[in-house]
């Protein structure tokens, strides 16, 4: 990083840095993040199908937000929790503020889809039609499809004195149906669930699609719920269909496991998962504006929802299902394709896995262990290939005759994980394999349970983490015999061992065979799998052991350099650049405020939640916060400290949040190779210069999108980084 200009610190009067006015609300800050996601959908510079993708991501994010964060706040209100947040709000005050901020965002999302995106999709020959717009031939086809494919799956549920109000599952899309008995003239209510086992959007066959200029459109079809709604007579024969209205339910779905009371954590998690399927209390209902007040009030009463829990929209509900259209074969409507590259040092080495077949006797090239022995290797996904680096590292270890043991942590992975397959093969090849599978990885619990069982059946030693802590660290250690010497190879990263998300999320990792790192990871795995009260590590910053104290010391060291400089001593101006997903921890924020007051120049690249208020005179005028939202999800964590010119760079799995520093097992490593350290500094510099996808956090709490100065080109950091690895 370039050395900043020396600026003498100001003298400040005594300020209470814990004052709520210096903190943003965590929940509000997350909404601002999701609003930036929504903006990518609204931005005309974003390709059309990518806009649809961001619209779907916005909806999916909101679903999880209501299931976890809003659900937790409602529980606090019910329990009469009075504890204030760092910004001085009660749970009810937070709920009120969230509702006020969220309503216009949801309205904007649905309005934009209906009034702008749907017409633009139609102009590109992607027709998401309403059933009433179909001709008779198309309706006849969908009627037959309904009878053959949909009708057998449906279960209409009546509501009357002998039929209590049915349970509505989480994230379910339903039809509220009012029918009239022609004999008694009585109006009756029933609920029909739109089955999630069928596609949400049903395509019409080619011969029934509208022909334009002699060719078939890209896609033509209708929403499933409309096909059901226009064939309700089959579900209620002999009844007169009066009206129908779609509605969607979200429930509190966070898991609560008393780990210290659970004799079998695996069984406890499975039991909680069953509860999640049936769901907690309802926290949100989405309806269309045309639903009559009487029907709306009845649903609210049955679901125990208040007015602020009901979100009224125009048009389709459940827009996260629009993600299915992103896979349409229309490359001109998407971002240019990106193929991750193989890092230069690995291009001339030969993997023992070629085209999925084992090649143990390859005579040409070098294996990955030889490459790592020549020096540490930095990986940057998705710019670098995950398959040719991390996946190759684990796969080669599984088949290498000299490898004795493999140890790793698994927080999230894909459903068809080649990593897990390699670990199973390693066990079958007689190697000692130990894997910590984090069962409490939110919304991946069931997937992780399935992998844990498969690994155990193959003879892998599987452990499930520590009581009261989530194991979030991303580490692998391979133990290899080389002549009469035992050498340990390690991977320490910021992202999950998931080949699918490795193509979508930006993450960094380090491959090394440094002895001190091997010793640290040995101690850390012993801490995770056995009984250990390890309190110090040679090189690693480990949470919850020493990470918070080390980060605080690093921040305070920069402030001390500035104080020495101001006093005419040997100090220099401090400088910090930190990239992470979220900044919430009050102790870290106070340390940053104090560093700013001392004159330290601080740049924070924070994708999501930021509770620190930048640009406040006397407190944080030396702190700048930016957020970058683009085609790749910024997931990497990097930390730079000027250290009086003896610069230090760290990478790892932890954000600056209380949960990461106190309630999770995390690992951060200092990058000691000077070439790699400079690469990481260059990446941070590229991101700070972004004027295409960067947003600046204002002292008010709002974000303003950067624009390039007049006569200057747009600079997208993600595009620059793609260009860099290609050259």
Protein Blocks (a to p, Z undefined) as FASTA:
>chain_A
ZZdddddddddddddfkbfklpccfklmmmmmmmmmmmmmmmmkbcfklmmmmmmmmmmm
mmmmmmmmmmmmmmmmmnopabdcfkopafklmmmmmmmmmmmmmmmmmmmmmmmmmmmm
mmnopacddfklpcfklmmmmmmmmmmmmmmmpccddddfklccddddehiacddddddd
fklopacdddddddfkbcfbdcddfklpcceehiacfbdcddfklmmmmmmmmmmghiac
fbdcdddddddfbdcddfklmmblmlmmmmmmmmmmnopadfbdcddfklcfklmmmmmm
mnopafklpccdehjehkllmmmmmmpccfklpccdddddddfklmmpccfbgghiacfk
bfgdcdfklmmmnoccddddfkbcfklmmmmmmmmmmmmmkbmbdcdddfbdcfklfklm
mmmmmmmnopacdddddfklghilmmmmmmmmmmmmnopacdebjehiacfbdcdddddd
ehjaccddddddfbdcdfklmmmbccdddddfbfklmmmmmmmmmmmmmccddfbdfklc
cdfklmmmmmmmmmmmmmmmmmmmmnopabdcdddddddfbdfblklmmmmmmmmmnopa
cddddfklcfbdghiehilmmbccdddddfbdcfbdcdddfknopacddddjbdcdfklm
mmcccdddddfbfklmmmmmmmmmmmmmpcklgccddfkopacdddddehiacddfklmm
mmmmmZZ
